[in-house]
Amino acid sequence: MSWNDEKVAKLKELWGKGNTASQIAEIIGGISRNAVIGKAHRLNLSAKIKTRSTSTNRNFKDYNQENNDKLKKGRKSKFKSLIIEKDFEPENPKQLEELDENSCKWPIGHPNEKTFYFCGRSSLKDFSYCKLHLLYAYQPKGKKEDNNDKEELQNYIEKKIQSG
């Protein structure tokens, strides 16, 4: 198939109106969608075709933002509920061989040291850690404004570890 001046002019016209490559190929006839795309590329026609409706994109962004806000609130509230509970059980030091599926597997110390052990408290269902170490392992994502909350949380956890 060869491109003549008439077909090129029709391509430019239809491309500018926002028709898809498939539609242009069908209108011109005797050429494939890929031939239209290739010729448009060689002619340096804009890669972006006008969108049919920009309002749907805005609605999607608003919907997406609402869902993200709900997820953030839910995640943050889960961790705050753990902090509210202040009755952490005492640490139950265990060696690797003594761990079972219900033991907190948070390592304490350095593995090369003789004093190295695992927390050993009861782990929460579906997690490898106790309530206290779960706060360390799965810290909620936050914005820079939440740094004060993180510092308060770190201080609280440190106090609990020292008292535990």
Number of C-alpha atoms within 10 A of each C-alpha: 7 7 13 8 9 9 13 16 12 14 24 15 13 17 23 14 11 15 16 16 21 15 15 22 19 13 13 16 10 9 16 16 14 12 15 22 20 13 15 18 12 9 11 9 15 11 10 9 14 14 10 8 8 9 10 10 11 11 11 11 12 12 12 11 12 12 12 12 11 11 12 14 11 12 13 15 13 11 16 14 9 14 16 8 10 10 9 16 12 14 16 14 17 19 14 12 6 10 15 13 12 17 22 27 24 20 17 12 12 10 10 7 8 8 10 16 19 20 23 24 23 21 22 14 10 8 14 18 23 23 22 22 19 18 18 14 11 9 13 16 11 12 7 8 8 10 11 10 11 16 11 11 17 14 12 12 17 13 11 15 14 7 10 11
